[in-house]
Amino acid sequence: MRGLNLENLSHKKLSLIAAACISLLAAVLVLLLSQHWGYFLLVLIVLFVFCYYFISNLLEKFVYRKIRLIYKLISSEKAAMKLASDLKEKT
C-alpha cells in the first residue's frame, strides 16, 4: 500500500491538504449542527479557499525566510574563507 508520501510535499500541496482537512471538519460540524446541505457546501467552499490562501502564503513566507537565512550563512562562510585565503597569501 503506497499511502501519502509526506517527505517531499511542496508548500502548495501541504496547504491543499491542510485546507481540505480544516474546511471538511468545519463543514461537517456545520452540517451536524444545522442539518442543511447548503450551509455545508458554503462553509466547505469558502473556508477551503480562505484556508488554502492563508496557509499557502504563511508557508511560502516561512520557507523564503529559511532559504534566505541559509543563503546568508553560506555567503558569509564563503566571504570568510576568501578573506582567510587572502590573508594567508599576503603573509
GROMACS elastic network, one bead per residue, 0.5 to 0.9 nm:
[ bonds ]
;  ai    aj funct       b0    kb
    2     5     6  0.79644   500
    5     8     6  0.68961   500
    5     9     6  0.75295   500
    6     9     6  0.57949   500
    6    14     6  0.86513   500
    9    12     6  0.79217   500
    9    13     6  0.59275   500
    9    14     6  0.60832   500
   10    13     6  0.52792   500
   10    14     6  0.62113   500
   10    15     6  0.84910   500
   11    14     6  0.50661   500
   11    15     6  0.59608   500
   11    16     6  0.85029   500
   11    55     6  0.86997   500
   11    56     6  0.64060   500
   11    57     6  0.89860   500
   11    59     6  0.61096   500
   11    60     6  0.66333   500
   11    63     6  0.83700   500
   12    16     6  0.60905   500
   12    17     6  0.86996   500
   12    52     6  0.83454   500
   12    55     6  0.87472   500
   12    56     6  0.59631   500
   12    59     6  0.84893   500
   12    60     6  0.85410   500
   13    17     6  0.62466   500
   13    18     6  0.85971   500
   13    56     6  0.88761   500
   14    17     6  0.52077   500
   14    18     6  0.61320   500
   14    19     6  0.84601   500
   14    55     6  0.86118   500
   14    56     6  0.80573   500
   14    59     6  0.88172   500
   15    18     6  0.51671   500
   15    19     6  0.58813   500
   15    20     6  0.83436   500
   15    51     6  0.79319   500
   15    52     6  0.55150   500
   15    53     6  0.80183   500
   15    54     6  0.85268   500
   15    55     6  0.55086   500
   15    56     6  0.52114   500
   15    57     6  0.89304   500
   15    59     6  0.78591   500
   16    19     6  0.52337   500
   16    20     6  0.60148   500
   16    21     6  0.86127   500
   16    48     6  0.84940   500
   16    51     6  0.86482   500
   16    52     6  0.59276   500
   16    55     6  0.85818   500
   16    56     6  0.81120   500
   17    20     6  0.51562   500
   17    21     6  0.62267   500
   17    22     6  0.86809   500
   17    52     6  0.86641   500
   18    21     6  0.52073   500
   18    22     6  0.61641   500
   18    23     6  0.85096   500
   18    51     6  0.79216   500
   18    52     6  0.75980   500
   18    55     6  0.78400   500
   19    22     6  0.52022   500
   19    23     6  0.58979   500
   19    24     6  0.82456   500
   19    47     6  0.78195   500
   19    48     6  0.53409   500
   19    49     6  0.77230   500
   19    50     6  0.81703   500
   19    51     6  0.50287   500
   19    52     6  0.50170   500
   19    53     6  0.86711   500
   19    55     6  0.74798   500
   20    23     6  0.53212   500
   20    24     6  0.58393   500
   20    25     6  0.83716   500
   20    44     6  0.85308   500
   20    47     6  0.89164   500
   20    48     6  0.60883   500
   20    51     6  0.83344   500
   20    52     6  0.80288   500
   21    24     6  0.52842   500
   21    25     6  0.60627   500
   21    26     6  0.85878   500
   21    48     6  0.87371   500
   22    25     6  0.52951   500
   22    26     6  0.62210   500
   22    27     6  0.85402   500
   22    47     6  0.79659   500
   22    48     6  0.75321   500
   22    51     6  0.76557   500
   23    26     6  0.51645   500
   23    27     6  0.59129   500
   23    28     6  0.84846   500
   23    43     6  0.72625   500
   23    44     6  0.52536   500
   23    45     6  0.76524   500
   23    46     6  0.83000   500
   23    47     6  0.53327   500
   23    48     6  0.51025   500
   23    49     6  0.88144   500
   23    51     6  0.75539   500
   24    27     6  0.50437   500
   24    28     6  0.60357   500
   24    29     6  0.84947   500
   24    43     6  0.86711   500
   24    44     6  0.60531   500
   24    47     6  0.87256   500
   24    48     6  0.80241   500
   25    28     6  0.52835   500
   25    29     6  0.62735   500
   25    30     6  0.87344   500
   25    44     6  0.87280   500
   26    29     6  0.50487   500
   26    30     6  0.62246   500
   26    31     6  0.86339   500
   26    40     6  0.86545   500
   26    43     6  0.74099   500
   26    44     6  0.73993   500
   26    47     6  0.82079   500
   27    31     6  0.61046   500
   27    32     6  0.85957   500
   27    39     6  0.79096   500
   27    40     6  0.50430   500
   27    41     6  0.72413   500
   27    42     6  0.82543   500
   27    43     6  0.55114   500
   27    44     6  0.51555   500
   27    45     6  0.89166   500
   27    47     6  0.84239   500
   28    32     6  0.61373   500
   28    33     6  0.85800   500
   28    40     6  0.68143   500
   28    44     6  0.84861   500
   29    32     6  0.51363   500
   29    33     6  0.62099   500
   29    34     6  0.85243   500
   29    40     6  0.84990   500
   30    33     6  0.51279   500
   30    34     6  0.57951   500
   30    35     6  0.76482   500
   30    36     6  0.81815   500
   30    39     6  0.70440   500
   30    40     6  0.60085   500
   30    43     6  0.76781   500
   31    34     6  0.52924   500
   31    36     6  0.59254   500
   31    37     6  0.65794   500
   31    38     6  0.88819   500
   31    39     6  0.70935   500
   31    40     6  0.52889   500
   31    41     6  0.89815   500
   32    35     6  0.55917   500
   32    36     6  0.83909   500
   33    36     6  0.85131   500
   34    37     6  0.84754   500
   34    39     6  0.76580   500
   34    40     6  0.84738   500
   35    39     6  0.85004   500
   35    40     6  0.84374   500
   36    39     6  0.56775   500
   36    40     6  0.65270   500
   37    41     6  0.62310   500
   37    42     6  0.85431   500
   38    41     6  0.52934   500
   38    42     6  0.61238   500
   38    43     6  0.85784   500
   39    43     6  0.59545   500
   39    44     6  0.82772   500
   40    43     6  0.53785   500
   40    44     6  0.60040   500
   40    45     6  0.86554   500
   41    45     6  0.60832   500
   41    46     6  0.84479   500
   42    45     6  0.53979   500
   42    46     6  0.60015   500
   42    47     6  0.81718   500
   43    46     6  0.53266   500
   43    47     6  0.55935   500
   43    48     6  0.79721   500
   44    47     6  0.55300   500
   44    48     6  0.58818   500
   44    49     6  0.86198   500
   45    48     6  0.51800   500
   45    49     6  0.62474   500
   45    50     6  0.86410   500
   46    49     6  0.53637   500
   46    50     6  0.62065   500
   46    51     6  0.85409   500
   47    50     6  0.50858   500
   47    51     6  0.58401   500
   47    52     6  0.82769   500
   48    51     6  0.52094   500
   48    52     6  0.58766   500
   48    53     6  0.84439   500
   49    52     6  0.52446   500
   49    53     6  0.61450   500
   49    54     6  0.85627   500
   50    53     6  0.53112   500
   50    54     6  0.60952   500
   50    55     6  0.85144   500
   51    54     6  0.50991   500
   51    55     6  0.58225   500
   51    56     6  0.81269   500
   52    55     6  0.53637   500
   52    56     6  0.57794   500
   52    57     6  0.84138   500
   53    56     6  0.52728   500
   53    57     6  0.61740   500
   53    58     6  0.85524   500
   54    57     6  0.53830   500
   54    58     6  0.61208   500
   54    59     6  0.86548   500
   55    59     6  0.60315   500
   55    60     6  0.84018   500
   56    59     6  0.52814   500
   56    60     6  0.60140   500
   56    61     6  0.86088   500
   57    60     6  0.50502   500
   57    61     6  0.61422   500
   57    62     6  0.85073   500
   58    61     6  0.53479   500
   58    62     6  0.61929   500
   58    63     6  0.87012   500
   59    63     6  0.60198   500
   59    64     6  0.83775   500
   60    63     6  0.52292   500
   60    64     6  0.59982   500
   60    65     6  0.85613   500
   61    64     6  0.50334   500
   61    65     6  0.61021   500
   61    66     6  0.86224   500
   62    65     6  0.52508   500
   62    66     6  0.63198   500
   62    67     6  0.87160   500
   63    66     6  0.51128   500
   63    67     6  0.60972   500
   63    68     6  0.84776   500
   64    67     6  0.51758   500
   64    68     6  0.60154   500
   64    69     6  0.85156   500
   65    68     6  0.51119   500
   65    69     6  0.61180   500
   65    70     6  0.86735   500
   66    69     6  0.50708   500
   66    70     6  0.62588   500
   66    71     6  0.86110   500
   67    70     6  0.50765   500
   67    71     6  0.60793   500
   67    72     6  0.85920   500
   68    72     6  0.61453   500
   68    73     6  0.85880   500
   69    72     6  0.51585   500
   69    73     6  0.62260   500
   69    74     6  0.87079   500
   70    73     6  0.50429   500
   70    74     6  0.61890   500
   70    75     6  0.85362   500
   71    74     6  0.51614   500
   71    75     6  0.60426   500
   71    76     6  0.85509   500
   72    75     6  0.50355   500
   72    76     6  0.60566   500
   72    77     6  0.85002   500
   73    76     6  0.52275   500
   73    77     6  0.61456   500
   73    78     6  0.86369   500
   74    77     6  0.50717   500
   74    78     6  0.61561   500
   74    79     6  0.85919   500
   75    78     6  0.51342   500
   75    79     6  0.61592   500
   75    80     6  0.85826   500
   76    80     6  0.60550   500
   76    81     6  0.85534   500
   77    80     6  0.50576   500
   77    81     6  0.61354   500
   77    82     6  0.85720   500
   78    81     6  0.51080   500
   78    82     6  0.61229   500
   78    83     6  0.85368   500
   79    82     6  0.50982   500
   79    83     6  0.60780   500
   79    84     6  0.85378   500
   80    83     6  0.50591   500
   80    84     6  0.60959   500
   80    85     6  0.85996   500
   81    84     6  0.50308   500
   81    85     6  0.61363   500
   81    86     6  0.85314   500
   82    85     6  0.51054   500
   82    86     6  0.60569   500
   82    87     6  0.85327   500
   83    86     6  0.50534   500
   83    87     6  0.61269   500
   83    88     6  0.86105   500
   84    87     6  0.51141   500
   84    88     6  0.62104   500
   84    89     6  0.87100   500
   85    88     6  0.50176   500
   85    89     6  0.62419   500
   85    90     6  0.87501   500
   86    89     6  0.51518   500
   86    90     6  0.63658   500
   86    91     6  0.88839   500
   87    90     6  0.51919   500
   87    91     6  0.64218   500
   88    91     6  0.53502   500
